[in-house]
Amino acid sequence: MTTTTSRELQKGSLAMLAGLLPFLAPYKRQFVLAGIALLVAAGATLAIPYAFKQMIDLGFGAAGVKSPEHIDLYFLGLFGVSCVLAVATAARFYMVSWLGERITADIRSAVYAHVVTQSPQFFETTQTGEVLSRLTADTTLIQALVGTSISMALRNALLFIGGLVMLFVTSLKLSSIILVLLCAVVLPIVWFGRRVRKLSRDSQDRVADASAMAGEILNAMPTVQAFTQEKSEAKRFGASVEGAFNTAMQRIRARALLTVMAILLVFGAIVFVLWLGAHAVIQGKMTGGELGQFILYSAIVSGAIGALSEVLGDAQRAAGATERLLELQSVRSPIQSPAQPKTLPPRTANGAALALNAVTFHYPSRPESAALTKLSLEIAPGQTVAVVGPSGAGKTTLFQLLLRFYDPLQGTITLDGVDIKQLDLHTLRGAIGIVPQDTIIFSANAMENIRYGRAGASDDEVIAAAKMAAAHEFLVKLPEGYHSFLGERGVRLSGGQRQRIAIARALLKNPPLLLLDEATSALDAESERLVQSALEAAMVGRTTLVIAHRLATVQRADRIIVMEHGHIVETGTHASLVAQGGLYASLAALQFSLD
């Protein structure tokens, strides 16, 4: 049972590192150049002990005393080998460092590009801080592997093999003894190295947990401070960091013990064999130069084994990091564009036709309760339909399905007669503009925040959209006007100002279908009047679906649908629904202060 498990762990480790091959493949030329430099450097290193032997036996021998030019020649040869070693080592360092940086950048870009295509379902179960930890800390470990560890491993593997061959050439008897001893000591080193990999994965997970916690709290700092939870959150984060530290210390202790085992066992075996060699010289069975050569090659072989054991620890950590990154990379969003997407018919002057037919939906995180149940709705081009209802009625869920953040479990949604599942996601979402209730402002200036609605828009078009959204007046009063930095998440703006920028962004996009989720909820009376008139102008020539509680928006809608528990329970105009005395009339009395 234990043997099977350890084999599976070893296979898993190798499989994880093999997952890096697609990122390494585009740089074959650079790997070849690094390999050439590596071979030259290893060859020069292996030539040095032989040069020492020649220098000792020939340069300092009886004949050499009468030939001082031999000494000059061998020292010049030794210096020449050192020059080759220096240049080749520098070239190897440059190439592998370049590869490490390049491949790390590619991995970060690939993983990030993959993550941003995931549906909201992914972010329901995955913390943003954990994703960031994998993009930073884990890719740094892979950078160390590709940029240093692989090169070190190959270099020391070459030195080990080459040094071992030269040891046998120098003395078959001593080399046979040392090989048997090395085999005896390497096995426990390899066995113990597997434990380091597990501890490395645990350590990285604890760091990711701490990062996720910190990201969550920093994004909610006003709430934390408003409820005076600074000390408790600092204590909670400190406990998480301490847990990560304790896990890291277990890994460090295990790796330190691994290093001690490797050095003591390997060098103990080599010292024993060298002791035998010293007696062979005394007995005249070896020359002093041969013993010196054997000592240097032994040092090279033992140093290579020590370095390989250290690199093994780095490789184990990188394998854990690779596993975590490949987990992200392997996640597939359930929301995908079809292989052969259909196109929307040409846009008409009135906007888009929208239809929902018996749509049923459960959130993946809440499979036991239905957010929408057999909901059917038809909206003609150019219509403005208001959606009202108590919290949890399914209003926002309806918008998320229209944008295809989720797919309904049953039923269909069509846009201009085309099932939205048959449309490319960019085509579908390009035809929809949305003003969400929770406005997102990016860490950029006002011009770029509005231009996010349509990347190729000119400055004049951005300003025109801002004027329509009643945002121009306050934007020109900012210190640098439209080029003023708005702060992270728009902290330099009021709620109403952020809302108007979001409206301008949607208007700039100029979509045939407009979704307004409480678009005027954060505005004061004056701003609401300005924005309301702008929205009315924007609704012309497009279909608009509005989630709203404000009387002004609801009264002007062509139709009002009232939702409760995922069903449409009432539909009609404002006047007809009030006259019915049902749920809408109750909501109207509460929310609109009607008599």
C-alpha positions as CSV (number, residue, x, y, z in Angstrom):
1,M,0.0,0.0,0.0
2,T,2.8,2.4,1.0
3,T,4.9,1.5,-2.1
4,T,1.9,2.1,-4.4
5,T,1.2,5.4,-2.8
6,S,4.8,6.6,-3.1
7,R,4.9,5.6,-6.7
8,E,1.7,7.5,-7.4
9,L,3.2,10.5,-5.7
10,Q,6.4,10.3,-7.8
11,K,4.3,9.9,-11.0
12,G,2.2,12.8,-9.9
13,S,5.2,15.0,-9.3
14,L,6.7,14.1,-12.8
15,A,3.3,14.7,-14.4
16,M,2.9,18.1,-12.8
17,L,6.3,19.3,-14.1
18,A,5.5,17.8,-17.5
19,G,2.6,20.2,-17.6
20,L,5.1,23.0,-18.1
21,L,6.2,21.5,-21.5
22,P,3.7,23.5,-23.6
23,F,5.2,26.7,-22.1
24,L,8.8,25.5,-22.8
25,A,8.2,24.3,-26.3
26,P,8.2,27.8,-28.1
27,Y,11.8,28.4,-26.9
28,K,13.7,25.4,-28.3
29,R,16.4,27.6,-29.8
30,Q,17.1,29.2,-26.5
31,F,17.2,25.8,-24.7
32,V,19.7,24.5,-27.3
33,L,22.0,27.5,-26.8
34,A,21.7,27.1,-23.1
35,G,22.4,23.4,-23.5
36,I,25.6,24.1,-25.6
37,A,26.8,26.5,-22.9
38,L,26.0,24.0,-20.3
39,L,28.0,21.2,-22.0
40,V,31.0,23.5,-22.6
41,A,31.0,24.6,-18.9
42,A,30.6,21.0,-17.6
43,G,33.4,19.9,-20.0
44,A,35.7,22.7,-18.8
45,T,35.0,21.8,-15.1
46,L,35.8,18.1,-15.8
47,A,39.0,19.1,-17.6
48,I,40.4,20.9,-14.5
49,P,41.3,17.8,-12.4
50,Y,43.0,16.2,-15.4
51,A,45.0,19.4,-15.9
52,F,46.0,19.3,-12.2
53,K,47.2,15.7,-12.6
54,Q,49.3,16.5,-15.6
55,M,50.8,19.5,-13.7
56,I,51.6,17.5,-10.6
57,D,53.0,14.4,-12.3
58,L,54.8,16.1,-15.2
59,G,55.4,19.6,-14.1
60,F,56.7,18.7,-10.6
61,G,58.2,15.3,-11.5
62,A,61.9,14.6,-11.6
63,A,62.0,15.5,-15.3
64,G,59.9,18.5,-14.7
65,V,62.4,20.1,-12.3
66,K,64.8,20.5,-15.2
67,S,62.0,21.8,-17.5
68,P,60.4,24.9,-15.9
69,E,58.7,25.7,-19.2
70,H,56.4,22.7,-18.5
71,I,55.1,24.5,-15.4
72,D,54.4,27.6,-17.4
73,L,52.7,25.6,-20.1
74,Y,50.4,23.7,-17.7
75,F,49.5,26.8,-15.8
76,L,48.6,28.6,-19.0
77,G,46.5,25.6,-20.0
78,L,44.8,25.7,-16.7
79,F,44.1,29.4,-17.1
80,G,42.7,28.8,-20.6
81,V,40.3,26.2,-19.2
82,S,39.2,28.7,-16.5
83,C,38.5,31.3,-19.2
84,V,36.4,28.8,-21.2
85,L,34.6,27.9,-18.0
86,A,33.9,31.5,-17.1
87,V,32.5,32.5,-20.5
88,A,30.4,29.3,-20.8
89,T,29.0,29.7,-17.3
90,A,28.1,33.3,-17.9
91,A,26.3,32.4,-21.2
92,R,24.5,29.6,-19.5
93,F,23.4,31.9,-16.7
94,Y,22.1,34.5,-19.1
95,M,20.2,32.1,-21.3
96,V,18.5,30.2,-18.4
97,S,17.7,33.4,-16.6
98,W,16.1,34.8,-19.7
99,L,14.1,31.5,-20.1
100,G,13.0,31.7,-16.5
101,E,11.7,35.3,-16.8
102,R,10.1,34.7,-20.3
103,I,8.3,31.4,-19.4
104,T,7.1,32.8,-16.0
105,A,5.6,35.8,-17.9
106,D,3.9,33.5,-20.4
107,I,2.5,31.3,-17.6
108,R,1.1,34.4,-15.7
109,S,-0.5,35.7,-18.9
110,A,-1.9,32.4,-19.9
111,V,-3.4,31.6,-16.4
112,Y,-4.8,35.1,-16.1
113,A,-6.3,35.1,-19.6
114,H,-7.9,31.8,-18.7
115,V,-9.3,32.9,-15.3
116,V,-11.0,36.0,-16.8
117,T,-13.0,33.8,-19.1
118,Q,-14.5,31.9,-16.2
119,S,-18.2,32.2,-15.4
120,P,-19.4,33.8,-12.1
121,Q,-19.9,30.2,-10.9
122,F,-16.1,29.9,-10.6
123,F,-15.8,33.0,-8.5
124,E,-18.6,31.8,-6.2
125,T,-16.2,29.1,-4.9
126,T,-12.7,30.5,-5.5
127,Q,-11.3,33.4,-3.6
128,T,-9.7,36.2,-5.6
129,G,-6.8,36.3,-3.1
130,E,-6.0,32.7,-3.8
131,V,-5.9,33.3,-7.6
132,L,-3.6,36.2,-7.0
133,S,-1.3,34.0,-4.8
134,R,-1.1,31.4,-7.6
135,L,-0.3,34.1,-10.2
136,T,2.5,35.6,-8.0
137,A,4.0,33.2,-5.4
138,D,3.5,30.0,-7.4
139,T,4.9,31.4,-10.7
140,T,7.9,32.8,-8.8
141,L,8.7,29.2,-7.7
142,I,8.4,28.0,-11.3
143,Q,10.7,30.9,-12.4
144,A,13.3,29.6,-9.9
145,L,12.8,26.1,-11.3
146,V,13.2,27.1,-15.0
147,G,15.6,29.9,-14.5
148,T,17.9,28.2,-12.0
149,S,17.0,24.7,-10.8
150,I,16.7,23.0,-14.2
151,S,20.1,24.4,-15.3
152,M,21.6,23.4,-11.9
153,A,20.1,19.9,-12.2
154,L,21.4,19.4,-15.7
155,R,24.8,20.8,-14.9
156,N,25.3,18.7,-11.8
157,A,23.9,15.6,-13.5
158,L,26.6,16.1,-16.3
159,L,29.2,16.7,-13.7
160,F,28.1,13.6,-11.7
161,I,28.1,11.3,-14.8
162,G,31.3,12.8,-16.2
163,G,33.1,12.8,-12.8
164,L,32.0,9.2,-12.2
165,V,33.4,8.1,-15.5
166,M,36.7,9.9,-14.8
167,L,36.8,8.3,-11.3
168,F,36.7,4.8,-13.0
169,V,39.3,5.9,-15.4
170,T,41.5,7.0,-12.6
171,S,41.0,4.0,-10.3
172,L,38.6,1.2,-10.9
173,K,38.9,-0.3,-7.4
174,L,38.3,2.9,-5.5
175,S,35.5,4.0,-7.8
176,S,33.7,0.7,-7.5
177,I,33.8,1.0,-3.7
178,I,32.5,4.6,-3.8
179,L,29.7,3.8,-6.2
180,V,28.4,1.0,-4.0
181,L,28.5,3.4,-1.0
182,L,26.8,6.2,-2.9
183,C,23.9,3.9,-4.0
184,A,23.4,3.0,-0.3
185,V,23.2,6.6,0.8
186,V,21.1,8.1,-2.1
187,L,18.1,5.8,-1.5
188,P,17.2,7.4,1.9
189,I,17.7,10.9,0.4
190,V,15.2,10.2,-2.4
191,W,12.7,8.7,0.1
192,F,12.9,11.7,2.4
193,G,12.6,14.1,-0.5
194,R,9.0,13.0,-1.2
195,R,8.0,14.3,2.2
196,V,9.3,17.7,1.3
197,R,7.0,17.9,-1.7
198,K,3.9,17.4,0.4
199,L,5.0,20.0,2.9
200,S,5.8,22.4,0.1
201,R,2.2,22.1,-1.2
202,D,0.8,22.6,2.3
203,S,3.0,25.7,2.8
204,Q,1.9,27.3,-0.5
205,D,-1.8,26.6,0.4
206,R,-1.4,28.3,3.7
207,V,0.2,31.4,2.1
208,A,-2.7,31.5,-0.5
209,D,-5.3,31.3,2.3
210,A,-3.6,34.3,4.1
211,S,-3.5,36.3,0.8
212,A,-7.2,35.5,0.1
213,M,-8.1,36.7,3.6
214,A,-6.1,39.9,3.3
215,G,-7.6,40.7,-0.1
216,E,-11.1,40.2,1.2
217,I,-10.6,42.4,4.2
218,L,-8.7,45.2,2.4
219,N,-11.6,45.4,-0.1
220,A,-14.1,45.8,2.8
221,M,-12.0,48.2,4.9
222,P,-14.8,50.8,5.4
223,T,-17.1,48.1,6.7
224,V,-14.4,46.7,9.0
225,Q,-13.6,50.1,10.4
226,A,-17.3,51.0,10.8
227,F,-17.9,48.0,13.0
228,T,-14.5,48.5,14.8
229,Q,-13.2,45.1,13.8
230,E,-9.7,46.2,13.0
231,K,-8.1,44.4,15.9
232,S,-10.0,41.2,15.4
233,E,-9.3,41.1,11.7
234,A,-5.6,41.8,12.4
235,K,-5.6,39.0,14.9
236,R,-7.3,36.7,12.5
237,F,-4.8,37.5,9.8
238,G,-2.0,37.1,12.2
239,A,-3.2,33.6,13.1
240,S,-3.4,32.7,9.4
241,V,0.1,34.0,8.8
242,E,1.3,32.2,11.9
243,G,-0.2,29.0,10.5
244,A,1.5,29.6,7.2
245,F,4.8,30.2,9.1
246,N,4.5,27.0,11.1
247,T,3.8,25.0,7.9
248,A,6.8,26.6,6.2
249,M,9.0,25.8,9.2
250,Q,8.0,22.1,8.9
251,R,9.1,22.3,5.3
252,I,12.3,24.1,6.2
253,R,13.2,21.6,8.9
254,A,12.5,18.7,6.6
255,R,14.6,20.3,3.9
256,A,17.4,21.1,6.3
257,L,17.4,17.5,7.5
258,L,17.5,16.4,3.9
259,T,20.6,18.5,3.3
260,V,22.3,17.2,6.4
261,M,21.6,13.6,5.4
262,A,22.9,14.2,1.9
263,I,26.1,15.9,2.9
264,L,27.0,13.7,5.8
265,L,26.2,10.4,4.0
266,V,27.8,11.4,0.7
267,F,30.9,13.0,2.1
268,G,31.3,10.3,4.7
269,A,31.5,7.7,1.9
270,I,33.9,9.8,-0.1
271,V,36.2,10.4,2.8
272,F,36.4,6.7,3.5
273,V,37.4,6.0,-0.1
274,L,40.0,8.8,-0.1
275,W,41.5,7.3,3.0
276,L,41.9,4.0,1.0
277,G,43.5,6.1,-1.8
278,A,46.0,7.7,0.5
279,H,47.2,4.3,1.6
280,A,47.5,3.3,-2.1
281,V,49.8,6.2,-2.8
282,I,52.0,5.2,0.2
283,Q,52.1,1.7,-1.1
284,G,53.1,3.0,-4.6
285,K,50.0,1.7,-6.3
286,M,49.0,5.3,-7.3
287,T,50.8,8.5,-8.2
288,G,50.3,11.7,-6.3
289,G,48.8,13.3,-9.4
290,E,46.3,10.4,-9.8
291,L,45.3,10.7,-6.2
292,G,44.9,14.5,-6.6
293,Q,42.8,13.9,-9.7
294,F,40.7,11.3,-7.9
295,I,40.2,13.8,-5.0
296,L,39.1,16.5,-7.3
297,Y,36.7,14.3,-9.3
298,S,35.4,13.0,-6.0
299,A,34.7,16.5,-4.9
300,I,33.0,17.2,-8.2
301,V,30.8,14.1,-7.9
302,S,29.9,14.7,-4.2
303,G,29.3,18.4,-4.9
304,A,27.0,17.4,-7.8
305,I,25.0,15.0,-5.5
306,G,24.7,17.7,-2.8
307,A,23.5,20.2,-5.4
308,L,21.1,17.7,-6.9
309,S,19.5,17.0,-3.5
310,E,19.1,20.8,-3.0
311,V,17.6,21.2,-6.5
312,L,15.3,18.3,-5.7
313,G,13.8,20.4,-2.9
314,D,13.2,23.3,-5.4
315,A,11.8,20.9,-7.9
316,Q,9.4,19.5,-5.3
317,R,8.2,23.0,-4.4
318,A,7.9,23.9,-8.1
319,A,5.9,20.7,-8.7
320,G,3.4,21.8,-6.0
321,A,3.2,25.2,-7.5
322,T,2.8,23.8,-11.0
323,E,0.0,21.5,-9.7
324,R,-1.9,24.5,-8.3
325,L,-1.5,26.6,-11.5
326,L,-2.5,23.7,-13.7
327,E,-5.6,23.2,-11.5
328,L,-6.6,26.8,-12.5
329,Q,-5.6,26.2,-16.1
330,S,-7.7,23.0,-16.3
331,V,-10.9,24.6,-15.0
332,R,-13.4,24.8,-17.8
333,S,-16.2,27.3,-17.7
334,P,-19.6,25.7,-18.2
335,I,-20.5,28.8,-20.3
336,Q,-18.8,28.4,-23.7
337,S,-19.3,29.9,-27.1
338,P,-20.6,27.3,-29.6
339,A,-18.1,25.8,-32.1
340,Q,-20.2,27.3,-35.0
341,P,-21.9,30.4,-33.6
342,K,-24.8,32.0,-35.4
343,T,-25.0,35.7,-36.1
344,L,-27.7,38.2,-35.1
345,P,-29.9,39.7,-37.8
346,P,-29.1,43.3,-38.8
347,R,-30.0,45.8,-36.1
348,T,-33.3,47.5,-36.6
349,A,-34.1,51.1,-35.7
350,N,-36.2,49.9,-32.7
351,G,-33.7,47.7,-30.9
352,A,-33.8,44.0,-30.2
353,A,-36.6,41.5,-29.6
354,L,-36.3,39.4,-26.5
355,A,-38.1,36.3,-25.4
356,L,-37.9,33.9,-22.5
357,N,-39.7,30.6,-22.8
358,A,-40.4,28.5,-19.6
359,V,-37.0,29.4,-18.1
360,T,-36.1,27.5,-14.9
361,F,-32.8,28.2,-13.0
362,H,-31.0,27.1,-9.8
363,Y,-27.8,28.7,-8.7
364,P,-25.0,26.1,-8.5
365,S,-24.3,27.1,-4.9
366,R,-28.0,26.8,-4.0
367,P,-29.3,23.8,-6.0
368,E,-32.1,23.1,-3.6
369,S,-34.0,26.4,-4.3
370,A,-35.1,27.7,-7.7
371,A,-34.2,31.3,-8.5
372,L,-36.6,31.3,-11.5
373,T,-39.3,28.8,-12.3
374,K,-40.9,28.3,-15.8
375,L,-40.6,32.0,-16.5
376,S,-41.9,33.2,-19.9
377,L,-41.7,36.7,-21.2
378,E,-41.8,38.4,-24.6
379,I,-40.5,41.9,-25.2
380,A,-41.0,43.6,-28.6
381,P,-38.3,45.8,-30.1
382,G,-38.2,49.3,-28.7
383,Q,-40.2,48.4,-25.6
384,T,-39.3,49.5,-22.1
385,V,-40.2,46.9,-19.5
386,A,-39.8,47.5,-15.8
387,V,-39.2,44.5,-13.5
388,V,-40.2,45.0,-9.8
389,G,-40.6,42.7,-6.9
390,P,-39.3,42.1,-3.4
391,S,-35.7,41.1,-2.7
392,G,-35.0,37.6,-3.8
393,A,-37.7,37.6,-6.4
394,G,-35.2,36.8,-9.2
395,K,-34.9,40.2,-10.9
396,T,-31.0,40.3,-10.9
397,T,-31.0,36.6,-11.8
398,L,-32.9,37.4,-14.9
399,F,-30.2,39.9,-16.0
400,Q,-27.5,37.4,-15.3
401,L,-29.2,34.8,-17.6
402,L,-29.7,37.4,-20.3
403,L,-25.9,38.1,-20.2
404,R,-25.3,34.4,-20.2
405,F,-23.3,34.4,-17.0
406,Y,-25.3,31.3,-16.3
407,D,-27.4,29.0,-18.5
408,P,-31.0,28.1,-17.5
409,L,-31.5,24.5,-16.5
410,Q,-34.7,24.4,-18.6
411,G,-36.2,26.7,-21.3
412,T,-34.7,29.0,-23.8
413,I,-33.8,32.7,-24.2
414,T,-33.8,34.2,-27.6
415,L,-32.5,37.6,-28.8
416,D,-33.9,38.7,-32.2
417,G,-35.2,35.1,-32.6
418,V,-31.7,33.5,-32.1
419,D,-31.2,31.2,-29.0
420,I,-28.4,33.0,-27.0
421,K,-26.6,29.7,-26.5
422,Q,-26.0,29.7,-30.3
423,L,-24.3,33.1,-30.2
424,D,-20.7,33.8,-29.6
425,L,-20.4,35.2,-26.1
426,H,-18.8,38.4,-27.4
427,T,-21.5,38.8,-29.9
428,L,-24.2,38.4,-27.3
429,R,-22.7,40.6,-24.7
430,G,-21.7,43.2,-27.3
431,A,-25.4,43.6,-28.1
432,I,-26.2,44.3,-24.4
433,G,-25.4,47.3,-22.3
434,I,-25.8,47.1,-18.5
435,V,-25.7,49.6,-15.7
436,P,-25.3,47.5,-12.6
437,Q,-26.5,48.4,-9.1
438,D,-23.0,48.0,-7.7
439,T,-21.0,50.2,-10.0
440,I,-17.4,49.1,-10.8
441,I,-14.9,51.9,-11.3
442,F,-11.4,50.9,-12.4
443,S,-8.1,52.4,-11.2
444,A,-7.8,54.7,-14.2
445,N,-8.9,58.2,-15.2
446,A,-12.5,59.1,-16.0
447,M,-11.9,59.1,-19.8
448,E,-10.7,55.5,-19.8
449,N,-13.4,54.4,-17.3
450,I,-16.1,55.6,-19.7
451,R,-14.3,54.4,-22.8
452,Y,-14.4,50.9,-21.2
453,G,-17.9,50.7,-22.8
454,R,-16.3,50.9,-26.3
455,A,-12.6,50.6,-26.6
456,G,-12.3,52.4,-29.9
457,A,-14.4,55.5,-29.0
458,S,-12.9,58.9,-29.5
459,D,-12.6,61.5,-26.8
460,D,-15.5,63.5,-28.3
461,E,-17.7,60.4,-28.2
462,V,-16.7,59.8,-24.5
463,I,-17.6,63.4,-23.6
464,A,-20.9,63.2,-25.5
465,A,-21.9,60.0,-23.5
466,A,-20.8,61.7,-20.3
467,K,-23.1,64.7,-21.1
468,M,-26.0,62.4,-21.8
469,A,-25.4,60.7,-18.4
470,A,-25.2,64.1,-16.6
471,A,-21.6,63.3,-15.7
472,H,-19.9,66.0,-17.7
473,E,-20.5,68.8,-15.2
474,F,-18.8,67.2,-12.2
475,L,-16.0,65.6,-14.4
476,V,-14.8,68.9,-15.8
477,K,-14.5,70.2,-12.2
478,L,-12.0,67.5,-11.2
479,P,-8.4,68.6,-10.8
480,E,-7.4,67.2,-14.2
481,G,-10.9,67.0,-15.8
482,Y,-11.5,63.8,-17.7
483,H,-7.9,62.7,-17.1
484,S,-8.2,62.7,-13.3
485,F,-7.4,59.5,-11.6
486,L,-10.5,58.2,-9.8
487,G,-8.8,56.0,-7.2
488,E,-9.2,52.3,-6.6
489,R,-12.8,51.3,-7.0
490,G,-13.6,55.0,-7.5
491,V,-13.0,56.0,-3.9
492,R,-12.6,59.7,-5.0
493,L,-16.2,59.8,-6.2
494,S,-19.6,59.8,-4.5
495,G,-22.0,57.0,-5.1
496,G,-24.1,59.1,-7.5
497,Q,-21.0,60.1,-9.5
498,R,-19.9,56.5,-9.9
499,Q,-23.4,55.6,-11.1
500,R,-23.4,58.3,-13.7
501,I,-20.0,57.1,-15.0
502,A,-21.5,53.6,-15.3
503,I,-24.5,55.0,-17.2
504,A,-22.1,56.9,-19.6
505,R,-20.2,53.7,-20.2
506,A,-23.4,51.9,-21.2
507,L,-24.6,54.8,-23.4
508,L,-21.2,54.9,-25.2
509,K,-21.6,51.2,-26.0
510,N,-24.8,52.0,-27.8
511,P,-26.3,48.5,-27.6
512,P,-29.7,47.4,-29.0
513,L,-30.6,46.0,-25.6
514,L,-30.1,48.0,-22.4
515,L,-30.3,46.6,-18.9
516,L,-30.7,49.0,-16.0
517,D,-30.3,47.5,-12.6
518,E,-31.4,50.3,-10.2
519,A,-29.6,52.7,-12.4
520,T,-30.8,55.8,-10.5
521,S,-30.7,54.2,-7.0
522,A,-27.6,56.2,-5.8
523,L,-28.7,59.6,-7.2
524,D,-30.1,62.6,-5.4
525,A,-33.3,64.2,-6.6
526,E,-31.5,66.7,-9.0
527,S,-29.1,64.1,-10.4
528,E,-32.0,61.6,-10.8
529,R,-34.0,64.2,-12.8
530,L,-31.0,64.8,-15.1
531,V,-30.1,61.2,-15.5
532,Q,-33.8,60.2,-16.0
533,S,-34.1,62.5,-18.9
534,A,-30.8,61.2,-20.3
535,L,-32.0,57.6,-20.0
536,E,-35.3,58.4,-21.7
537,A,-33.3,59.7,-24.6
538,A,-31.1,56.7,-24.5
539,M,-34.0,54.3,-24.5
540,V,-35.1,55.6,-27.9
541,G,-34.2,53.1,-30.6
542,R,-33.4,50.3,-28.2
543,T,-35.1,47.7,-26.0
544,T,-34.8,48.4,-22.3
545,L,-35.3,46.2,-19.3
546,V,-35.3,48.1,-16.0
547,I,-35.0,46.8,-12.5
548,A,-36.3,49.8,-10.5
549,H,-38.2,50.9,-7.5
550,R,-38.3,54.6,-8.3
551,L,-41.8,55.8,-9.4
552,A,-40.5,58.0,-12.3
553,T,-38.9,55.0,-14.1
554,V,-41.7,52.6,-13.4
555,Q,-44.5,55.0,-14.5
556,R,-42.9,55.6,-17.9
557,A,-42.4,51.9,-18.7
558,D,-44.5,50.4,-21.5
559,R,-45.1,47.4,-19.3
560,I,-44.4,46.4,-15.7
561,I,-43.8,42.8,-14.7
562,V,-44.0,41.9,-11.0
563,M,-41.9,39.0,-9.8
564,E,-42.1,37.0,-6.6
565,H,-40.2,33.8,-5.8
566,G,-39.0,33.4,-9.3
567,H,-42.4,33.7,-10.9
568,I,-44.1,36.5,-12.8
569,V,-47.2,37.1,-10.7
570,E,-48.5,40.3,-12.3
571,T,-48.1,42.3,-15.5
572,G,-49.5,45.5,-16.8
573,T,-49.1,49.3,-16.7
574,H,-48.6,51.3,-13.5
575,A,-52.2,52.4,-13.3
576,S,-53.7,48.9,-14.1
577,L,-51.5,47.2,-11.5
578,V,-52.3,49.7,-8.8
579,A,-56.0,49.2,-9.6
580,Q,-55.6,45.4,-9.2
581,G,-54.6,45.9,-5.5
582,G,-52.1,43.0,-5.6
583,L,-48.4,42.7,-4.8
584,Y,-47.5,45.7,-7.0
585,A,-50.0,47.9,-5.3
586,S,-48.5,46.9,-1.9
587,L,-45.0,47.6,-3.2
588,A,-46.1,50.9,-4.7
589,A,-47.6,52.0,-1.4
590,L,-44.4,51.2,0.5
591,Q,-41.7,52.2,-2.1
592,F,-43.4,55.1,-3.9
593,S,-45.3,56.6,-0.9
594,L,-48.6,56.4,-2.8
595,D,-51.8,57.4,-1.0
